[in-house]
Amino acid sequence: MNTQIIKVDPEHPDIEQIRIAAKILREGGLVAFPTETVYGLGGDAEDAGASKAIYAAKGRPSDNPLIVHICDYSQLVKISSSLPPEAKKLSDAFWPGPMTLIVNKNDVIPHETTGGLDTVAVRFPSHPVANALIRESGCMIAAPSANTSGRPSPTKAEHVIHDLSGKIDAIIDGGPVQIGLESTIVDLTEDVPTILRPGYINKEMLESVVGEVRIDPGILGKENVHVRPKAPGMRYKHYAPKGNLKIVSGDQDKVIAEINRLAEEGENDGKKVGIIATEETKRFYKRGKVISIGDRTDEYEIAHNLFDVLRQMDEYGAELIYSEEFSTPKIGNAIMNRLLKAAAHQVIEV
């Protein structure tokens, strides 16, 4: 398959270019496109065949649900069997934006899109390209991240091209995304709204709108492999670089000393070693390929750079990767959720 690359201005996309991609979606094809979080791989959410094609292109397990992207609250009403009052409150507060709501579905969205579940995950993105594409296509767009399943999520069109060129119809290149971590997922089918995936919109922000909000206990622990995933990524290994990634946790001085020791040991064994550091610590590492993820005081920069740094490690060919821990006040849960998944929960405490 020849994958068409469509370049657009991310803030003011050429509507004629968007219409090229919109036509592909209406005809059952697949288009990757930028959102404010990461690039998504889109197909018509009401077309079971398009959803099956998304799973095939990504190599994604078919019980891992897709997120339906909309451009108006009325579309959420259209595809749900019932909506709790929290849905309107949260959508008024955070849509368009990086929040996904899980609600009970009706028959409009097929089970092929929802991974066989009777619930549906729905998001109203704020990115001008994503919004224009949904409007012009006339489709609600089912879209997981536009990467090979299990790999770091794509934050640039180049990442999508690397993973999916030749497997999908088109890629809209709208430059780097803004946030760099996927949306916060909130389950509204339980008695208390429950965060199934942390993101830019944190627990405190949600609670300011609807009161009590729970965090699923699996977010920062090892998910139960026997539980069917209600949200994308709850069960399967995600975001992983090709090398063996381990997180080193503890006091900064001890972390630096341990990573230096491990890097020396790895290089002595003939391995290519990568180290994920910060601007404050990068100068202390004397071995391996050292990449700064950003300034430790700027958690949004760390979040934005995370997936790109993991992909840079692949480009270098790192076989062993050691990362510092990044527990930050506002979106630290989201950052560490992604990093722990990428490391398959391998943490070295020092």
TORTORMAR-931200 format. One record per residue: x, y, z of N, C-alpha, C in turn. Coordinates in steps of 0.1 Angstrom, whole numbers, padded with zeros to 4 digits, always signed. Layout:
XYZXYZXYZ...
// end
This chain:
+0008-0012+0000+0000+0000+0000+0009+0013+0000+0005+0022-0008+0012+0035-0008+0006+0045+0001+0013+0049+0012+0008+0058+0022+0010+0072+0018-0001+0080+0016+0000+0094+0012+0003+0102+0025+0013+0111+0023+0017+0121+0034+0010+0134+0031+0002+0139+0040-0005+0152+0038+0000+0162+0048+0008+0172+0043+0013+0182+0053+0003+0193+0054+0001+0197+0067-0008+0208+0070-0002+0217+0081-0007+0229+0081-0004+0239+0092-0012+0234+0104-0006+0231+0115-0014+0225+0127-0024+0235+0132-0022+0248+0131-0031+0257+0137-0042+0262+0127-0038+0262+0114-0048+0266+0103-0047+0257+0092-0052+0244+0093-0051+0234+0083-0058+0238+0070-0052+0235+0059-0059+0238+0046-0071+0228+0045-0083+0233+0043-0095+0225+0043-0095+0215+0032-0089+0219+0020-0089+0210+0009-0080+0198+0012-0069+0200+0019-0061+0189+0023-0068+0180+0033-0075+0186+0042-0083+0178+0052-0094+0170+0045-0100+0176+0034-0110+0169+0027-0105+0156+0020-0092+0156+0016-0086+0144+0010-0086+0133+0020-0082+0136+0032-0082+0126+0042-0096+0122+0047-0105+0132+0047-0119+0129+0051-0125+0119+0042-0123+0120+0029-0128+0111+0019-0123+0097+0021-0111+0096+0024-0105+0082+0027-0112+0076+0039-0115+0084+0049-0123+0078+0061-0137+0074+0057-0144+0082+0049-0157+0079+0045-0158+0066+0037-0147+0063+0030-0146+0051+0021-0141+0039+0028-0139+0040+0042-0135+0029+0049-0120+0028+0051-0112+0038+0047-0098+0037+0048-0093+0042+0062-0080+0042+0064-0073+0046+0076-0064+0058+0074-0065+0068+0083-0058+0080+0083-0052+0083+0097-0039+0085+0097-0032+0090+0110-0033+0105+0110-0035+0110+0122-0037+0125+0123-0032+0130+0137-0028+0142+0138-0023+0147+0151-0035+0151+0160-0033+0149+0173-0042+0154+0183-0033+0162+0193-0039+0168+0203-0031+0176+0212-0023+0166+0221-0027+0153+0222-0020+0144+0230-0009+0136+0223-0013+0127+0214-0004+0120+0205-0011+0119+0191-0003+0113+0182-0010+0111+0169-0019+0099+0170-0031+0099+0163-0040+0089+0164-0041+0082+0150-0045+0069+0150-0048+0062+0138-0063+0060+0136-0069+0067+0127-0083+0069+0126-0090+0061+0115-0102+0056+0119-0111+0050+0109-0125+0053+0114-0135+0051+0105-0149+0054+0108-0153+0045+0120-0157+0051+0131-0160+0044+0143-0173+0035+0142-0181+0038+0132-0194+0030+0130-0192+0019+0120-0180+0018+0114-0176+0008+0104-0168-0003+0110-0174-0014+0112-0167-0026+0119-0155-0030+0111-0156-0029+0098-0144-0032+0089-0133-0023+0091-0135-0010+0093-0125+0000+0095-0118-0003+0109-0126-0006+0119-0120-0009+0132-0111-0022+0131-0116-0032+0124-0108-0044+0122-0095-0040+0115-0095-0031+0106-0083-0027+0098-0073-0020+0108-0078-0012+0117-0070-0005+0127-0062-0015+0135-0069-0025+0140-0063-0036+0148-0052-0043+0140-0055-0045+0127-0045-0053+0119-0033-0044+0116-0035-0031+0113-0024-0023+0110-0014-0021+0122-0020-0020+0134-0012-0018+0146-0006-0031+0151-0012-0043+0148-0009-0055+0154-0014-0055+0169-0026-0049+0170-0032-0046+0184-0041-0058+0187-0041-0062+0200-0051-0072+0204-0065-0067+0202-0074-0076+0197-0087-0071+0193-0096-0069+0205-0092-0073+0218-0100-0070+0230-0095-0057+0236-0086-0049+0230-0081-0037+0236-0089-0025+0229-0099-0019+0236-0109-0010+0230-0102+0002+0224-0109+0007+0213-0105+0020+0207-0113+0031+0212-0107+0043+0212-0114+0055+0216-0121+0062+0204-0133+0066+0206-0141+0072+0196-0140+0087+0198-0135+0094+0187-0133+0108+0187-0145+0116+0181-0150+0126+0188-0162+0133+0184-0158+0148+0183-0168+0156+0177-0166+0170+0177-0178+0178+0182-0187+0171+0189-0198+0177+0195-0204+0168+0206-0209+0174+0217-0214+0166+0228-0226+0158+0223-0233+0163+0214-0245+0155+0209-0241+0141+0204-0229+0140+0199-0225+0127+0194-0223+0117+0206-0219+0122+0217-0218+0113+0229-0232+0108+0233-0241+0117+0232-0255+0113+0235-0260+0103+0225-0256+0105+0213-0261+0096+0202-0256+0082+0204-0244+0080+0209-0239+0066+0210-0239+0060+0223-0245+0066+0233-0246+0061+0247-0260+0056+0250-0261+0046+0258-0274+0041+0262-0279+0048+0274-0270+0054+0282-0274+0062+0293-0262+0070+0297-0265+0083+0302-0254+0091+0306-0256+0096+0321-0246+0094+0330-0248+0100+0343-0246+0115+0343-0250+0122+0353-0249+0137+0353-0234+0142+0352-0225+0133+0357-0211+0137+0356-0206+0139+0342-0212+0132+0332-0207+0133+0319-0208+0147+0314-0220+0154+0316-0221+0168+0311-0212+0177+0319-0211+0175+0332-0203+0184+0340-0188+0183+0336-0183+0171+0334-0169+0169+0330-0167+0174+0315-0176+0172+0306-0175+0176+0293-0175+0191+0292-0184+0198+0300-0184+0212+0300-0171+0218+0305-0165+0211+0314-0152+0216+0320-0140+0213+0312-0139+0202+0305-0127+0197+0299-0127+0194+0284-0138+0195+0278-0139+0193+0263-0141+0206+0256-0135+0208+0245-0125+0199+0239-0112+0199+0247-0106+0187+0248-0094+0186+0255-0090+0171+0258-0079+0169+0265-0073+0156+0267-0080+0147+0278-0093+0145+0277-0100+0137+0286-0109+0127+0278-0109+0114+0282-0118+0104+0276-0127+0099+0286-0140+0098+0282-0150+0093+0291-0155+0079+0287-0156+0070+0296-0162+0057+0293-0176+0057+0298-0185+0054+0289-0200+0053+0292-0206+0040+0286-0217+0037+0290-0224+0025+0285-0229+0029+0270-0227+0019+0261-0230+0022+0247-0243+0016+0243-0248+0022+0231-0260+0015+0225-0255+0008+0212-0263+0006+0202-0259-0002+0191-0253+0006+0180-0251+0020+0181-0245+0028+0171-0231+0024+0168-0223+0022+0178-0209+0019+0177-0208+0004+0178-0202-0003+0168-0202-0018+0169-0192-0023+0179-0194-0036+0183-0184-0042+0193-0170-0043+0187-0169-0043+0174-0155-0044+0168-0147-0031+0172-0154-0020+0175-0147-0008+0179-0144-0008+0194-0153-0014+0201-0151-0013+0216-0144-0025+0222-0138-0034+0214-0131-0045+0219-0141-0055+0225-0153-0056+0220-0163-0065+0225-0171-0061+0237-0167-0049+0242-0174-0044+0254-0187-0037+0252-0195-0036+0262-0208-0029+0261-0206-0014+0266-0194-0010+0267-0191+0004+0270-0183+0010+0259-0182+0023+0258-0175+0029+0248-0167+0041+0253-0154+0042+0249-0145+0053+0253-0147+0065+0243-0149+0077+0248-0152+0088+0239-0144+0100+0243-0139+0107+0233-0131+0119+0235-0134+0130+0225-0133+0143+0229-0135+0154+0220-0122+0162+0220-0113+0159+0210-0100+0165+0210-0101+0180+0207-0091+0187+0211-0090+0202+0209-0081+0206+0197-0074+0196+0192-0064+0200+0181-0072+0204+0168-0068+0215+0162-0076+0220+0150-0076+0210+0139-0066+0202+0137-0066+0193+0126-0075+0181+0129-0075+0176+0141-0084+0165+0145-0099+0170+0144-0101+0182+0149-0115+0187+0148-0120+0189+0134-0111+0194+0125-0115+0196+0111-0117+0183+0104-0109+0173+0108-0110+0160+0101-0124+0153+0105-0127+0154+0118-0140+0148+0122-0152+0155+0116-0151+0168+0115-0162+0176+0109-0164+0173+0094-0153+0173+0087-0153+0172+0073-0156+0158+0068-0152+0148+0076-0155+0134+0073-0169+0130+0075-0176+0137+0085-0189+0134+0089-0189+0121+0097-0178+0116+0101-0176+0104+0108-0172+0107+0123-0177+0099+0132-0170+0098+0145-0158+0089+0142-0146+0093+0147-0134+0086+0143-0129+0077+0155-0128+0064+0152-0122+0055+0162-0107+0056+0160-0099+0059+0171-0085+0062+0169-0077+0059+0181-0069+0048+0181-0059+0045+0191-0047+0053+0187-0036+0052+0194-0023+0059+0190-0018+0053+0177-0012+0061+0169-0008+0057+0155+0006+0051+0156+0008+0040+0163+0020+0033+0164+0018+0018+0163+0029+0011+0161+0028-0004+0162+0025-0007+0176+0016-0016+0179+0012-0020+0192+0023-0023+0201+0023-0017+0213+0034-0019+0223+0046-0010+0222+0047-0002+0211+0058+0007+0209+0055+0021+0216+0065+0029+0217+0062+0042+0223+0052+0050+0214+0043+0057+0220+0033+0064+0212+0040+0075+0204+0034+0078+0192+0040+0088+0183+0036+0102+0186+0046+0111+0188+0044+0125+0190+0048+0134+0178+0053+0127+0168+0057+0134+0155+0052+0125+0144+0050+0132+0132+0046+0124+0120+0057+0114+0117+0069+0117+0119+0080+0108+0116+0079+0095+0123+0074+0095+0135+0072+0083+0143+0062+0074+0136+0051+0081+0132+0040+0073+0125+0045+0067+0112+0053+0075+0104+0058+0070+0092+0067+0058+0094+0075+0059+0104+0084+0048+0108+0076+0035+0110+0065+0036+0118+0058+0024+0122+0048+0019+0112+0041+0029+0105+0029+0025+0098+0029+0028+0083+0040+0034+0078+0040+0036+0063+0039+0023+0056+0030+0023+0046+0028+0011+0038+0017+0002+0043+0012+0006+0055+0001-0002+0062-0012+0006+0062-0012+0019+0060-0024+0027+0061-0025+0036+0049-0036+0042+0047-0038+0050+0035-0032+0064+0035-0032+0071+0046-0026+0084+0047-0022+0088+0061-0012+0097+0061-0008+0103+0074-0008+0118+0072-0016+0125+0081-0016+0140+0081-0004+0144+0090+0005+0151+0084+0017+0156+0091+0014+0171+0096+0011+0172+0109+0008+0185+0115+0018+0189+0125+0031+0183+0123+0042+0187+0132+0041+0180+0146+0049+0184+0155+0049+0178+0168+0036+0181+0176+0032+0172+0184+0020+0174+0192+0023+0183+0204+0013+0187+0211+0015+0197+0222+0018+0190+0236+0010+0180+0239+0011+0174+0253+0021+0163+0253+0019+0153+0245+0028+0142+0244+0025+0129+0252+0014+0130+0261+0009+0119+0268-0006+0117+0264-0010+0105+0263-0024+0102+0260-0034+0108+0270-0046+0109+0266-0057+0115+0274-0059+0108+0287-0064+0115+0297-0069+0109+0310-0082+0102+0306-0083+0089+0311-0095+0081+0309-0103+0080+0322-0115+0084+0321-0124+0084+0333-0136+0075+0331-0138+0065+0339-0149+0055+0338-0161+0061+0345-0172+0063+0338-0184+0068+0344-0195+0057+0345-0191+0045+0344-0201+0034+0345-0201+0028+0359-0192+0033+0368-0192+0028+0382-0200+0039+0391-0202+0035+0403-0209+0045+0412-0201+0058+0414-0187+0056+0414-0179+0068+0416-0170+0069+0403-0169+0081+0397-0160+0082+0386-0146+0077+0389-0140+0069+0380-0128+0063+0383-0118+0065+0371-0106+0069+0375-0095+0072+0365-0089+0058+0362-0090+0055+0349-0084+0042+0344-0070+0044+0338-0068+0057+0333-0055+0060+0328-0052+0075+0331-0041+0078+0339-0038+0092+0342-0033+0100+0330-0035+0113+0331-0030+0121+0320-0029+0135+0324-0030+0144+0315-0028+0159+0317-0038+0164+0327-0051+0159+0326-0061+0163+0335-0060+0154+0347-0057+0159+0359-0054+0150+0370-0066+0149+0379-0064+0141+0390-0075+0138+0399-0081+0150+0406-0072+0159+0410-0076+0171+0417-0085+0180+0407-0081+0181+0395-0089+0189+0385-0103+0183+0383-0104+0169+0382-0117+0163+0381-0125+0164+0393-0119+0163+0405-0127+0164+0417-0132+0178+0419-0126+0188+0414-0131+0202+0415-0144+0204+0408-0147+0194+0399-0159+0195+0391-0170+0186+0395-0166+0173+0399-0177+0163+0403-0175+0157+0417-0166+0162+0425-0165+0157+0438-0156+0144+0438-0160+0134+0445-0151+0122+0447-0148+0116+0434-0135+0113+0432-0130+0105+0420-0120+0095+0426-0121+0082+0421-0112+0072+0425-0101+0070+0414-0090+0064+0418-0080+0060+0409-0079+0045+0409-0080+0039+0397-0080+0025+0396-0067+0020+0402-0067+0010+0411-0055+0005+0417-0044-0001+0408-0048-0004+0396-0039-0010+0386-0030+0000+0380-0033+0013+0381-0026+0023+0373-0011+0023+0376-0006+0022+0388+0008+0022+0391+0013+0009+0396+0005-0001+0395+0009-0015+0399+0008-0024+0387+0010-0037+0389+0009-0046+0379-0005-0050+0376-0010-0047+0365-0024-0050+0362-0027-0065+0362-0039-0068+0366-0043-0082+0366-0045-0087+0351-0037-0096+0347-0037-0101+0334-0050-0109+0330-0058-0112+0341-0070-0120+0338-0082-0111+0337-0080-0098+0339-0091-0089+0338-0092-0083+0323-0104-0084+0318-0106-0078+0304-0104-0063+0305-0096-0057+0296-0093-0043+0297-0106-0034+0293-0110-0025+0302-0121-0016+0299-0116-0004+0292-0103+0000+0294-0098+0011+0287-0085+0007+0280-0081+0015+0269-0069+0012+0262-0057+0011+0271-0049+0000+0269-0037-0001+0276-0037-0006+0290-0049-0011+0295-0049-0015+0309-0042-0028+0312-0041-0037+0301-0036-0050+0304-0023-0052+0296-0021-0046+0285-0010-0050+0276+0002-0041+0278+0014-0047+0276+0027-0039+0276+0026-0028+0266+0030-0016+0270+0028-0004+0262+0041+0004+0262+0043+0012+0252+0053+0023+0251+0067+0018+0251+0069+0005+0249+0083-0001+0252+0093+0002+0241+0105+0007+0245+0116+0007+0235+0121-0007+0232+0129-0008+0222+0134-0022+0219+0144-0027+0229+0152-0018+0236+0161-0022+0246+0154-0025+0259+0161-0031+0268+0156-0035+0282+0157-0023+0291+0145-0017+0294+0145-0004+0302+0142-0008+0316+0150-0001+0325+0148-0003+0339+0148+0011+0346+0140+0013+0356+0139+0026+0363+0147+0025+0376+0155+0034+0379+0163+0034+0391+0157+0045+0400+0152+0041+0412+0145+0050+0421+0152+0051+0435+0152+0063+0440+0158+0066+0453+0163+0080+0454+0172+0083+0463+0178+0096+0464+0187+0099+0452+0187+0111+0448+0194+0115+0435+0208+0110+0434+0216+0113+0445+0230+0109+0445+0232+0094+0443+0224+0086+0450+0224+0072+0449+0220+0066+0436+0210+0073+0430+0205+0069+0417+0216+0071+0407+0222+0083+0407+0233+0086+0397+0244+0075+0399+0248+0073+0411+0259+0063+0413+0255+0049+0408+0243+0045+0410+0239+0032+0406+0238+0031+0391+0232+0041+0385+0232+0041+0370+0246+0041+0364+0255+0049+0369+0268+0049+0364+0275+0035+0366+0272+0028+0377+0277+0015+0379+0271+0005+0369+0258+0005+0367+0251-0003+0358+0256-0001+0343+0258+0012+0340+0262+0015+0326+0276+0010+0324+0285+0011+0334+0299+0006+0332+0298-0009+0331+0290-0016+0339+0289-0030+0338+0283-0035+0325+0274-0027+0320+0268-0031+0307+0278-0029+0295+0285-0018+0295+0295-0016+0285+0306-0026+0285+0310-0030+0297+0320-0040+0299+0316-0053+0293+0303-0055+0293+0297-0068+0287+0294-0066+0272+0299-0055+0266+0297-0053+0252+0283-0048+0248+0275-0043+0257+0262-0038+0254+0262-0023+0251+0253-0018+0243+0250-0004+0241+0241+0001+0251+0245+0011+0259+0237+0015+0271+0232+0029+0268+0219+0031+0272+0213+0044+0271+0209+0049+0285+0210+0062+0288+0206+0067+0301+0196+0079+0299+0185+0078+0306+0175+0089+0305+0177+0098+0318+0182+0110+0315+0185+0119+0326+0177+0132+0325+0180+0142+0333+0174+0155+0332+0185+0165+0330+0181+0177+0327+0191+0188+0325+0200+0190+0337+0194+0187+0349+0202+0189+0361+0212+0178+0364+0210+0166+0358+0218+0154+0362+0226+0149+0350+0224+0153+0338+0230+0147+0326+0245+0148+0327+0251+0158+0333+0266+0159+0333+0272+0149+0342+0265+0143+0351+0271+0134+0361+0273+0119+0355+0268+0117+0343+0269+0104+0337+0280+0103+0327+0289+0094+0329+0301+0093+0321+0301+0082+0311+0291+0074+0311+0291+0062+0302+0278+0063+0294+0278+0055+0283+0265+0053+0275+0261+0066+0268+0249+0064+0261+0243+0075+0254+0233+0082+0264+0236+0094+0268+0229+0101+0278+0219+0111+0270+0206+0110+0273+0196+0119+0267+0188+0125+0278+0188+0138+0278+0180+0146+0287+0165+0146+0283+0157+0143+0293+0142+0143+0290+0136+0157+0293+0145+0166+0299+0141+0180+0301+0145+0184+0315+0140+0196+0319+0143+0202+0332+0134+0195+0342+0139+0190+0353+0132+0183+0364+0121+0192+0369+0122+0205+0369+0112+0214+0375+0100+0216+0365+0102+0212+0353+0091+0214+0343+0085+0200+0339+0075+0196+0346+0069+0183+0344+0062+0182+0331+0057+0193+0325+0051+0192+0313+0061+0190+0301+0073+0195+0303+0083+0193+0293+0087+0178+0294+0088+0172+0306+0092+0158+0307+0081+0149+0300+0069+0152+0303+0058+0145+0297+0058+0146+0281+0061+0158+0276+0061+0160+0262+0072+0153+0255+0083+0151+0262+0095+0145+0256+0097+0130+0258+0088+0124+0267+0090+0110+0271+0091+0100+0259+0080+0100+0251+0080+0090+0240+0091+0093+0230+0094+0106+0227+0104+0109+0218+0118+0104+0222+0120+0105+0235+0133+0100+0241+0134+0085+0240+0123+0078+0242+0123+0063+0241+0126+0059+0226+0121+0067+0217+0123+0064+0203+0138+0068+0199+0143+0078+0205+0157+0081+0203+0166+0070+0208+0163+0064+0218+0170+0052+0223+0170+0041+0213+0159+0039+0206+0158+0029+0196+0167+0032+0184+0167+0045+0181+0176+0050+0169+0191+0047+0173+0194+0049+0185+0208+0047+0190+0211+0032+0190+0201+0024+0192+0203+0009+0193+0206+0005+0207+0201+0012+0217+0204+0009+0231+0198-0005+0234+0207-0013+0240+0202-0026+0244+0198-0026+0259+0205-0018+0267+0202-0016+0281+0199-0001+0283+0187+0002+0289+0184+0016+0292+0181+0018+0306+0187+0028+0312+0184+0031+0326+0178+0045+0327+0167+0046+0335+0161+0059+0336+0160+0063+0351+0161+0076+0353+0158+0082+0366+0142+0081+0367+0138+0083+0380+0123+0083+0383+0119+0097+0382+0106+0100+0377+0101+0113+0376+0088+0115+0383+0088+0116+0396+0076+0118+0404+0074+0133+0406+0064+0138+0399+0062+0153+0399+0048+0155+0404+0045+0168+0409+0033+0170+0417+0020+0169+0409+0019+0174+0397+0006+0175+0390+0004+0163+0381+0013+0159+0372+0011+0148+0363+0021+0137+0365+0027+0136+0376+0037+0126+0379+0031+0112+0378+0019+0110+0382+0012+0097+0380+0012+0093+0366+0008+0103+0357+0007+0100+0343+0021+0096+0337+0031+0104+0340+0045+0101+0335+0049+0088+0340+0048+0085+0353+0053+0072+0358+0045+0060+0353+0032+0062+0351+0024+0052+0345+0029+0047+0332+0033+0057+0323+0038+0054+0310+0052+0047+0311+0060+0053+0320+0074+0048+0321+0074+0034+0327+0066+0031+0337+0065+0018+0343+0061+0008+0333+0051+0011+0324+0047+0002+0314+0058-0001+0304+0065+0010+0300+0076+0009+0291+0087+0000+0296+0089+0000+0310+0099-0008+0316+0094-0021+0321+0081-0025+0317+0075-0037+0322+0076-0038+0337+0075-0027+0344+0075-0026+0359+0088-0030+0365+0099-0029+0358+0112-0032+0363+0118-0020+0370+0118-0020+0383+0123-0009+0391+0134-0013+0401+0145-0006+0401+0156-0009+0409+0156+0002+0420+0154-0002+0433+0153+0007+0444+0167+0008+0450+0172+0021+0452+0185+0023+0458+0184+0032+0470
// end
